Amino acid sequence: MLRQLLIHNYAIIQDLDVAFGPGLTVITGETGAGKSILLGALGLVLGKRADTRVLFDLTKKCVVEGRFDISAYDLQSFFAENDLDHEAETVIRREINANGKSRAFVNDTPVNLGVLDALAARLINIHSQHETLDLNSSRFQTSVLDSLAGNDEKLKAYGLAYAAWQTLRSTYAARCAERDRALAERDYLQFQFDELAAARLDGLDESALEAELSALQHAEETKRGLAEATECLQGDQGAVLTGIRQAIHALRPLLRWREDLQPLMDRLESLRIEGADLAAALEQAGESTAWDPGKITGLEQRLDEVNRLLHKHRLPKAADLVALRDQLDNKLVDQDREGDALEKMGEALRQAGQQVTALAAELSSRRQKACPGLEKSVGKLLGEVGMPDARLSVELKSLPEPGPSGQDQVQFLFASNKGSRLEDLRQVASGGELSRLMLSIKSLVAAKKALPTLIFDEIDSGVSGETGRRIGVIMEEMAGNHQIVAITHLPQIAACGKRHLFVYKETKGKQTHTRLRELLAEERVEAIARMISGEQLSDAARANARELLSAT
């Protein structure tokens, strides 16, 4: 609820402090006194754009501040999402500097105009004869029908299910796209894995392979060397072992008188035994050494394959190829698992879609049942506001798939005259007709749900007499539960207000300023009488004014 509006240096308003209360507040005043300027200043608080042309004094900044009681609006989540301090009395301030720069604040925290506009839409709704775009939107028409159908709880349940469905849908689509990209390269991954697996790389030591190959490539040379070494140990000419045996034979007789030679004898015997073993080992090594062209070719091919794979994958050693092979194996396994996961997710998506469709069908059924009541109630109210032959028809069309508010496209069809064909509101309703239709619809909605502050800006244009009185009564009834502000030129509406604010111009010297004050009881009589008869007041006009005031 709007509590207070402070305006400084805006248009012809130098300083203005307007207090608002619950119920119906009416604002009247002479033409050009500044009623529209008042709304223009309020528009700054609601996020409208402005420039330096709004400045009364070009050397000073313009400041417009609105104080709101938001305790009943359930806006905690909005404030949290936008990192704002939630306070029961929230202050929105807008500043326009002399250089044209604009700043906006919510509880002294700077905000952009997008946030301000979103918040203001939850606090105030301004409706004039020239601002009926909401009525033409399918979204607004749907919300009206839902309000009268009592769909608030159903819409909450549907909204949660729809959001979950859309999230799952988006996630599923992204994972399917990723799966498709993975499948497109699966053949290549499989080829790489098969190639590495076929290379039998586990435990492979390329250095050992190279050593083995080198030994085989020099087998003949090795065999000749071993034979020569063996010959040196035990050959017929100059063999080492022959010499050792001869030395033992020569030394043995001497032991009879030289026992101290025994250690030397033992050493020679050890040499003989070791030499014999060494000669046998060399001979065996020579016999087992053979040049094998087939094995050499096999080793060369194996090393070539390993080196080719190392070069291909730009890796330093065979162990890294094993790690790569295992990574590829894991990727292929994960792809298989992803297929199973996507199948399960697809089933969950199907079930979520079924739930959304079922909830949408329930909403559609409730909306369909509410249509006749809405048509009848609006028709009755239109008759009361001077449009007895006007008709409203609600048409529901099924959308191809559920949307944020269900699977219905709601369209209001309207005919203002008897016998006229029902057509889209945008094509047949005049500004005055739309204004009264909007008033009728909002009065019905107001009885069902909490609305923001409603400001009606001269929607009574083109009506008078009993129709005007009935419009005032409707506003007064709406104001029983909601804050209503009506800018009007009709005495019948002005008399319905709980409070009456009067806008006037005051000239001092060479400057004219807009002023505003709340009228007392007798002042209201005078103001309403002047609205009836003009500047030439009469006792009859005053009596008429008192009668209007006493009837409310």
PyMOL commands that set and color helices and strands:
alter all, ss='L'
color gray80, all
select helices_A, chain A and resi 35-45+52-54+76-81+113-123+133-136+138-149+152-184+186-198+206-217+219-234+240-256+259-288+293-313+318-384+425-428+431-446+465-478+491-494+521-533+539-551
alter helices_A, ss='H'
color red, helices_A
select strands_A, chain A and resi 2-10+13-19+24-29+62-69+89-96+102-106+109-111+124-128+391-403+406-415+423-424+453-457+484-487+499-508+511-518
alter strands_A, ss='S'
color yellow, strands_A
deselect
rebuild
show_as cartoon
